[in-house]
Amino acid sequence: MATKDQRPVSEEEATNDTAQAEKRRRGPSLNSVSFIGRVATEPQLRYTPNGRAVTSFRLANNGTYDVQFHTIVAWRGLAEIAAQYLSKGRLVFVAGRLQGRTWTGQDGTPRYAQEIVASDIQFLTSRPAAAPAAVAA
């Protein structure tokens, strides 16, 4: 029976093998959130320097014990639709992924925010009718 010559394994290779084995043990992960709530702030549409549309707004959601507010961010075409059709108080379904971001504030302190990057927004109530014009007396 032939035996394979085994070469010595460096410490770096052993560490890489251990890290890869650890990754395999963790298994797949999922980053998905879904909310039904009311739009709490008027959506703000802006454009990046590259010309991509981005809209952000806050969503009020009745949590387990109290109302929770979430920042929703929509990009590209969904951003333009959200800015055009959403208004404060409208009931919506939002699906997307949770994303955290960090930055340094103007005062030099590190800041952190979590927001939901929307992949789907569905309107659950009809668009509010325009307010009737005031009748002159």
Contacts in CASP RR format, 6 or more apart in sequence:
PFRMAT RR
TARGET T0000
AUTHOR 0000-0000-0000
METHOD contacts of the structure
MODEL  1
MATKDQRPVSEEEATNDTAQAEKRRRGPSLNSVSFIGRVATEPQLRYTPN
GRAVTSFRLANNGTYDVQFHTIVAWRGLAEIAAQYLSKGRLVFVAGRLQG
RTWTGQDGTPRYAQEIVASDIQFLTSRPAAAPAAVAA
31 97 0 8 1.000
31 98 0 8 1.000
32 95 0 8 1.000
32 96 0 8 1.000
32 97 0 8 1.000
33 95 0 8 1.000
33 96 0 8 1.000
33 97 0 8 1.000
33 98 0 8 1.000
33 116 0 8 1.000
34 93 0 8 1.000
34 94 0 8 1.000
34 95 0 8 1.000
34 96 0 8 1.000
35 59 0 8 1.000
35 61 0 8 1.000
35 70 0 8 1.000
35 93 0 8 1.000
35 94 0 8 1.000
35 95 0 8 1.000
35 116 0 8 1.000
36 61 0 8 1.000
36 91 0 8 1.000
36 92 0 8 1.000
36 93 0 8 1.000
36 94 0 8 1.000
36 124 0 8 1.000
37 59 0 8 1.000
37 60 0 8 1.000
37 61 0 8 1.000
37 62 0 8 1.000
37 91 0 8 1.000
37 92 0 8 1.000
37 93 0 8 1.000
37 94 0 8 1.000
38 59 0 8 1.000
38 60 0 8 1.000
38 89 0 8 1.000
38 90 0 8 1.000
38 91 0 8 1.000
38 92 0 8 1.000
39 57 0 8 1.000
39 58 0 8 1.000
39 59 0 8 1.000
39 60 0 8 1.000
39 86 0 8 1.000
39 87 0 8 1.000
39 88 0 8 1.000
39 89 0 8 1.000
39 90 0 8 1.000
39 92 0 8 1.000
40 57 0 8 1.000
40 58 0 8 1.000
40 59 0 8 1.000
40 60 0 8 1.000
40 69 0 8 1.000
40 88 0 8 1.000
40 89 0 8 1.000
41 57 0 8 1.000
41 58 0 8 1.000
41 88 0 8 1.000
42 57 0 8 1.000
42 87 0 8 1.000
42 88 0 8 1.000
43 55 0 8 1.000
43 56 0 8 1.000
43 57 0 8 1.000
43 82 0 8 1.000
43 83 0 8 1.000
43 86 0 8 1.000
43 87 0 8 1.000
44 55 0 8 1.000
44 56 0 8 1.000
44 57 0 8 1.000
44 83 0 8 1.000
45 53 0 8 1.000
45 54 0 8 1.000
45 55 0 8 1.000
45 79 0 8 1.000
45 80 0 8 1.000
45 82 0 8 1.000
45 83 0 8 1.000
46 53 0 8 1.000
46 54 0 8 1.000
46 55 0 8 1.000
47 53 0 8 1.000
47 54 0 8 1.000
48 54 0 8 1.000
52 75 0 8 1.000
52 76 0 8 1.000
53 75 0 8 1.000
53 76 0 8 1.000
53 77 0 8 1.000
53 79 0 8 1.000
53 80 0 8 1.000
53 83 0 8 1.000
54 73 0 8 1.000
54 74 0 8 1.000
54 75 0 8 1.000
54 79 0 8 1.000
55 73 0 8 1.000
55 74 0 8 1.000
55 78 0 8 1.000
55 79 0 8 1.000
55 80 0 8 1.000
55 82 0 8 1.000
55 83 0 8 1.000
56 71 0 8 1.000
56 72 0 8 1.000
56 73 0 8 1.000
56 74 0 8 1.000
56 115 0 8 1.000
57 71 0 8 1.000
57 72 0 8 1.000
57 82 0 8 1.000
57 86 0 8 1.000
58 69 0 8 1.000
58 70 0 8 1.000
58 71 0 8 1.000
58 72 0 8 1.000
59 69 0 8 1.000
59 70 0 8 1.000
59 71 0 8 1.000
59 72 0 8 1.000
59 92 0 8 1.000
59 94 0 8 1.000
59 116 0 8 1.000
60 67 0 8 1.000
60 68 0 8 1.000
60 69 0 8 1.000
61 67 0 8 1.000
61 68 0 8 1.000
61 69 0 8 1.000
61 70 0 8 1.000
62 68 0 8 1.000
70 115 0 8 1.000
70 116 0 8 1.000
71 113 0 8 1.000
71 114 0 8 1.000
71 115 0 8 1.000
71 116 0 8 1.000
72 94 0 8 1.000
72 115 0 8 1.000
72 116 0 8 1.000
72 118 0 8 1.000
73 99 0 8 1.000
73 115 0 8 1.000
73 116 0 8 1.000
73 117 0 8 1.000
73 118 0 8 1.000
74 81 0 8 1.000
74 82 0 8 1.000
74 117 0 8 1.000
74 118 0 8 1.000
74 121 0 8 1.000
75 117 0 8 1.000
78 118 0 8 1.000
78 119 0 8 1.000
78 120 0 8 1.000
78 121 0 8 1.000
81 121 0 8 1.000
82 118 0 8 1.000
82 121 0 8 1.000
85 123 0 8 1.000
85 127 0 8 1.000
86 92 0 8 1.000
86 121 0 8 1.000
86 123 0 8 1.000
87 127 0 8 1.000
87 128 0 8 1.000
90 123 0 8 1.000
90 125 0 8 1.000
90 127 0 8 1.000
90 128 0 8 1.000
91 123 0 8 1.000
91 124 0 8 1.000
91 125 0 8 1.000
92 121 0 8 1.000
92 122 0 8 1.000
92 123 0 8 1.000
92 124 0 8 1.000
93 120 0 8 1.000
93 121 0 8 1.000
93 122 0 8 1.000
93 124 0 8 1.000
94 116 0 8 1.000
94 118 0 8 1.000
94 120 0 8 1.000
94 121 0 8 1.000
95 118 0 8 1.000
95 119 0 8 1.000
95 120 0 8 1.000
96 116 0 8 1.000
96 117 0 8 1.000
96 118 0 8 1.000
96 119 0 8 1.000
96 120 0 8 1.000
97 116 0 8 1.000
97 117 0 8 1.000
97 119 0 8 1.000
98 114 0 8 1.000
98 115 0 8 1.000
98 116 0 8 1.000
98 117 0 8 1.000
99 114 0 8 1.000
99 115 0 8 1.000
99 116 0 8 1.000
99 117 0 8 1.000
100 112 0 8 1.000
100 113 0 8 1.000
100 114 0 8 1.000
100 115 0 8 1.000
101 112 0 8 1.000
101 113 0 8 1.000
101 115 0 8 1.000
102 110 0 8 1.000
102 111 0 8 1.000
102 112 0 8 1.000
103 110 0 8 1.000
103 111 0 8 1.000
104 110 0 8 1.000
104 111 0 8 1.000
105 111 0 8 1.000
END
